[in-house]
Amino acid sequence: MEITKKSAQVIQANEGKALSVVGDSYRIVTGGDATNNDYAVIDMLVPPGGGPGPHAHKNIHETFHVIEGEIELITEEGIQVAKQGSFVVIPKGGIIHSFKNKTRSVAHLWCMVVPAGLDKFFEEIGAPSTFGKFLPPPPMDEAAAKKLKAIAEKYGQKIFPPDYLEKKGK
């Protein structure tokens, strides 16, 4: 049996696909196309007030390293603050979670997802942009929410209403 070797890669700091996703600025550093869908790495800049709404992904392991700033991780179990240097681990299994930047500074996160797939989701829902440029989130009327939900399901995610975790905690 012959093993196929792949070449090593060096991805420069300004390389990758830059996207505006829900008002945040993401850069797909390496996506599933380059990793045989084994994993994807996403560089994330989250402005004050930014971050995704409640969602879950049953078959994806997601890890964030907080490079700068801090975020609030909100799950069904409560709220935890992840400050600079922290790691956030969302294991496979489908825990409903979101995160928010509740500070006045941009939060910088390094995200790895195993297997890949969220990179393609971000590419489909995001808008091409320049990394570090923050565009306003797209309007979320009923038709847009329905479209987002369908795209999310295509990539193994489930989207919940924006206030889902708040209601769950009461």
C-alpha positions in Angstrom: 0.0 0.0 0.0 1.5 3.3 -1.0 0.9 6.4 1.1 0.3 9.6 -0.8 2.3 12.5 0.7 1.1 16.0 0.5 3.3 19.1 0.5 3.7 21.2 3.6 2.1 24.7 3.4 3.0 28.1 4.7 0.0 30.4 4.9 1.1 34.0 5.3 -0.6 36.4 7.7 -2.5 38.2 5.0 -3.6 35.1 3.0 -7.0 33.3 3.2 -10.5 34.2 2.2 -11.8 37.2 4.2 -15.5 37.4 4.9 -18.0 39.5 6.8 -20.1 37.0 8.8 -22.9 38.4 11.0 -21.0 41.6 11.4 -17.8 39.9 12.4 -14.6 39.7 10.3 -13.4 36.2 9.5 -10.5 34.9 7.5 -10.5 31.3 6.4 -6.8 30.4 7.1 -7.1 26.9 5.8 -10.3 25.2 4.9 -11.5 21.7 4.2 -10.5 21.8 0.6 -6.8 21.9 1.7 -7.2 19.4 4.6 -9.2 16.6 3.0 -12.1 18.0 5.2 -10.2 16.9 8.3 -10.3 20.4 9.9 -10.5 24.1 9.2 -8.9 27.1 10.8 -10.6 30.4 11.0 -9.1 33.7 12.2 -12.0 35.7 13.8 -12.2 39.4 14.7 -15.4 40.1 16.8 -16.3 43.8 17.3 -17.9 45.1 20.5 -21.4 43.6 20.6 -20.5 41.0 18.0 -20.7 37.2 17.9 -23.1 34.6 16.6 -26.5 33.8 18.0 -27.4 30.5 19.6 -26.5 27.4 17.5 -25.4 23.8 17.8 -23.4 21.4 15.7 -23.7 17.8 16.8 -20.8 16.4 14.8 -18.3 19.2 14.9 -15.7 19.8 17.6 -14.9 23.5 17.8 -12.1 25.1 19.8 -11.3 28.8 20.2 -8.2 30.4 21.5 -8.8 34.0 22.7 -5.7 35.8 21.3 -6.8 39.3 22.4 -9.8 40.7 24.2 -12.5 38.5 25.8 -15.8 36.9 25.0 -18.8 35.6 27.0 -19.6 32.0 26.2 -23.3 31.4 26.6 -24.5 27.8 26.8 -27.5 26.0 28.3 -25.3 25.6 31.4 -24.8 29.3 31.9 -22.3 32.1 31.1 -18.5 31.9 31.3 -16.0 34.6 30.4 -13.0 33.7 28.2 -10.3 36.2 28.5 -7.1 36.7 26.6 -5.1 33.4 26.5 -8.2 31.3 27.3 -9.3 28.3 25.3 -13.0 27.6 24.7 -13.9 24.0 23.8 -17.2 23.1 22.3 -17.2 19.3 22.1 -19.1 17.2 19.6 -22.6 16.4 20.8 -24.7 19.4 20.0 -24.5 21.7 23.0 -26.4 24.9 22.2 -24.0 27.8 22.5 -23.2 31.4 21.4 -20.6 33.9 22.3 -20.7 37.7 22.5 -18.1 40.4 22.8 -19.4 42.5 25.7 -16.4 44.8 25.9 -15.4 48.0 24.1 -12.5 46.4 22.3 -12.3 43.9 19.4 -11.8 40.3 20.4 -9.4 38.2 18.3 -10.1 34.5 18.2 -8.3 31.6 16.5 -10.9 28.9 15.8 -10.3 25.3 14.7 -13.2 23.0 13.7 -12.9 19.2 13.3 -14.0 18.1 10.8 -14.2 21.0 8.4 -17.5 22.3 7.2 -18.1 25.5 9.1 -15.7 27.1 6.7 -18.0 26.4 3.8 -21.0 27.5 5.9 -19.3 30.9 6.6 -18.4 31.2 2.9 -22.0 30.7 1.9 -23.6 33.1 4.4 -20.8 35.6 4.5 -19.9 38.5 2.2 -16.5 38.9 0.7 -14.6 41.6 2.6 -11.2 42.7 3.8 -10.0 41.1 7.0 -10.4 43.6 9.8 -13.2 45.5 8.1 -16.5 45.3 9.9 -19.7 45.4 7.8 -23.1 45.7 9.4 -24.9 42.4 9.9 -27.4 41.7 7.2 -31.1 42.4 8.1 -32.7 39.3 9.6 -36.4 39.3 8.5 -38.4 36.1 8.4 -37.3 35.1 4.9 -33.6 35.7 5.7 -33.9 33.7 9.0 -35.5 30.8 7.0 -32.7 30.9 4.4 -30.0 31.0 7.2 -31.6 28.0 8.9 -31.7 26.0 5.7 -28.0 26.8 4.9 -27.0 26.0 8.5 -28.7 22.6 8.3 -26.9 21.8 5.1 -23.6 22.1 7.1 -24.7 20.2 10.2 -25.8 23.1 12.3 -29.0 24.0 14.0 -29.9 27.7 14.5 -32.0 28.8 17.5 -33.9 32.1 18.1 -31.6 35.0 19.3 -33.2 34.9 22.8 -33.2 31.1 23.1 -30.5 30.8 25.8 -31.9 33.8 27.7 -35.3 32.1 27.9 -33.7 28.7 28.7 -32.0 30.3 31.8 -35.3 31.6 33.3 
